[in-house]
Each structure stands twice: as C-alpha cells, then as structure tokens.
Amino acid sequence: MSIYRPEDEPEQQEVGQQQQQQTVTTTEDTPLVFPPLTHQRLENCAFSSWYPTFRSISIKSKIIPLPEDFVSYLNADGVFIPGQSGLTLALSDSEDEGDDEDISDADRFKALQEATFRQRAEGEQDDSSDDEDESDQGEAPLPYFPGLEQEIEQTITEFGGEVFPKLNWSSPRDASWIAATNTLKCQNVSDIFLLLKSSDFIAHDLAHAYEDCSDAAAEGAEGVKERPDTVDLVLRKWFDLAPSMEFRCFVRDNKLVAISQRDMTYYDFLKGIQDELEDKIVDFFEDRINGHFPDSDYTFDVYITRNKDRIYLIDFNPFAQKTDSLLFDWKELLQLDLEDKEQLDHLPAMRLLESEAAGSHMQQPFAFNRYPADVTDLSNGQTVAEFAEAFYKKVQAASTTD
Ligand SMILES: Nc1ncnc2c1ncn2[C@@H]1O[C@H](COP(=O)(O)OP(=O)(O)OP(=O)(O)O)[C@@H](O)[C@H]1O
C-alpha cells in the first residue's frame, strides 16, 4: 500500500459519522467524495485477506504470522540485526584484512552497513543510559528469533533461494537503497530483517495503517485501531518483473474504469501494444477479479509477462487517497458519471506516459525516502566497497565526536 501524501493536496477532513462518505476538499473547493475507508475495507486489502481467494492467479507466497517479540523488535529504534547474522559479528570482530578475502563486495557492503547500524544503535543505547552501571553498557543481547529465522530460511529454500518481502499491506520499497543489490530481492534472513527495520513504509503498516479510517474499530470502540491484530510477514517467490508491464487498475462500483502504467518511465514500445494490453486486462478483470473481491470500489495491480501470455495479480489497494493514483487524478476518477451509458462505453481509460519529457515530470516514487543526503554526498563515483568504507568511516568519526 502506498503512503502517498501529495504536498499540494489538501488534508482529508474529519468525517463524523460511521460509514459516511469521505470528503476531501480540493484546491478549487470542489469536494471529492471518496467511498468511506472503513477498517473492513482496509483489511480486505491486507495480503492474508485476499491471497487465499486469488492464489491461483498471483505469485506463489507464504504468510508467516510474526511473534509479538519480533513485532516489538521491528518497532524498536535502531537497525541491529538478530544474533544469527554471522557477517555482522565477523566484521566487527575481525581487524585482520586477510580474513576478508573470501567476502564478496556485496557481502562486505552489507556487513559494513549492519555493523554501522549496530554501532549506531549501541551509541544511542550508551547515550541514554549514562546513569546505569558502566559494566552493563553496550552489552544488551542482540535479538534472536530462532523459530522465525528457521521458517524464513525454509521458505527461501522452497522458493528457489530468492524472495520478495512485505507485511500486511506494504513492502519496504523505500529501503531498497540499503540492500547490496538495490532491490528487494532477499536471499537470507538478514537481508529481510535489514529491509524491514530500515523502512518507513513498514513502520507505517505497524503503527499507522488505520489512521485514515472513517469508522470506529469495533462497536463500542472510540477510535481507530492502532495496529493490525496479527502482523504477517509475507514472502513471495522472487520474480524478475519488467516494470514496463506493471499496471494499476481502478474499480468503481464494480466497473473497471481506469488503467495506468505503474512505473513512471516512458516506454516507447507500449503504445504499439496498448489495445492488446487493455483487452487482456479487461478480460482478466471480468473473468478472475470482478465479483470475487468483497468490495465494489478498490484498485488492483497486475503484471503481464513479456510474451503477454499470462497475467499475475500483484496486490489490492483501497480506492482511497492514500493509494497512488499514478497517471490519473483522483478527482477525474471520482467525478466519472457511472450512470452515463455513453461515458461507460468508453471505459476503461488506459493511460501510458506519452514521452520521456512527461516521465521526467512525474514525481518519482518515495524520492524523499531514498538515500540520506550524507550517503549520496559520499557515494559519488565510488565502487560499492569504497563507498561502504567511506560511509562506515564517516559514521565512526561522527559517533566519536558526538
Ligand atoms: N514477487 C516479486 N518479485 C519481484 N518483484 C516484486 C514481487 N512482488 C512485487 N514486486 C515489485 O515490487 C513492487 C511493489 O509491490 P507491491 O505492490 O506488492 O508492494 P506495495 O508496497 O504494496 O506497493 P504499493 O504501495 O505501490 O501498492 C511491484 O510493483 C513490483 O515491481
């Protein structure tokens, strides 16, 4: 689920009554009336709600309910990786350059990152425990989740060695910069934990997912839920998806009204196959989605394989402002007159980027969540290993002058 908060769009107004339609005031003061975002609607888009019904048309996935102590670990400050992360320990224990010969650049980079964050976390701990017995400082045990780690490892093996992680709604897309591969491709437990711990999108799932809900959590309850009852780790078999073939589809009142290219890059070849793609998506919606999802208003994401012979369902999102409307404006989608037969005959509208220039004008996803400024300053023109070294030294210097 996107955490899309356009700077220039007005804030959502408080809705007083349960089930009342959600109103957003536009800059021109024309109210936008969204279908109410209820707890139920949001939960319908949680992975564990929809996956059992749509398993056969989606990517092979495993849902692992997370133990509460792991949820607390995710919520805790600092990015330290649990005890089985041998690389973390190997790096911090080893001063001997010769020991590093067998470690690849990517492993070394990751180990440096982990050591850096571990050091930061220990620094924070030291700062906040000035009054404590000195012998206790820096000796807090690293978190250790043997049962969970084993289940994750088994799943990675079952899925061919590479998985894509997410929680109930969101993936840690904003944290891909921290991974040695710059993607969400995970090959071991520490890849997954590092991404989850570094992502604001994951933090949002854990503590703010229900924030925009318009109804009370349950009868007699006063406000919205604070967090999902069960936090799930979803591991999906890794797929080398071509971003050009990903599309977001908008459904209003059980009608597929719009389809947008998902990746905000211009792809010259798409124009020539647009009609074919649209037909495939319409058929997929009619045959496999419509009537099987419990809501009448929602969005869903699809991937069409390069040879165009298969469509995969990737995800569902609520028909709500918090979902990125990509090449459409929520306003135009909400103002469509679904009673107008003539208008309906021309739907769905499918939009692709029309030129490279148009692509460069589109807001890049989570541009503000990517590399911290000091990371980009340091990275200029360096190899991964050089950059990691420089980054590590910079953090070390900063922590000794603090
Ligand atoms: N199994 C997979 N293997 C490789 N890449 C994947 C896989 N699943 C999803 N992706 C990639 O990750 C992107 C985000 O996936 P997904 O929609 O599940 O995450 P999300 O955080 O819910 O995103 P959004 O908020 O935009 O809905 C997809 O657009 C796709 O490019």
The ligand as a Gaussian input file, in Angstrom:
#p B3LYP/6-31G(d) Opt

LIG

0 1
 N        7.430000     -11.436000      -6.098000
 C        8.036000     -10.326000      -6.553000
 N        9.276000     -10.416000      -7.109000
 C        9.902000      -9.310000      -7.545000
 N        9.380000      -8.068000      -7.501000
 C        8.152000      -7.930000      -6.976000
 C        7.420000      -9.044000      -6.466000
 N        6.230000      -8.600000      -5.999000
 C        6.220000      -7.276000      -6.209000
 N        7.363000      -6.856000      -6.791000
 C        7.725000      -5.477000      -7.181000
 O        7.532000      -4.637000      -6.084000
 C        6.606000      -3.602000      -6.370000
 C        5.743000      -3.341000      -5.175000
 O        4.997000      -4.499000      -4.868000
 P        3.672000      -4.435000      -4.008000
 O        2.588000      -3.745000      -4.768000
 O        3.363000      -5.798000      -3.522000
 O        4.187000      -3.529000      -2.800000
 P        3.470000      -2.337000      -2.070000
 O        4.447000      -1.851000      -1.072000
 O        2.128000      -2.760000      -1.586000
 O        3.322000      -1.264000      -3.239000
 P        2.146000      -0.170000      -3.392000
 O        2.153000       0.619000      -2.174000
 O        2.509000       0.619000      -4.637000
 O        0.875000      -0.965000      -3.567000
 C        5.837000      -4.098000      -7.581000
 O        5.440000      -3.009000      -8.380000
 C        6.841000      -4.962000      -8.286000
 O        7.640000      -4.182000      -9.148000

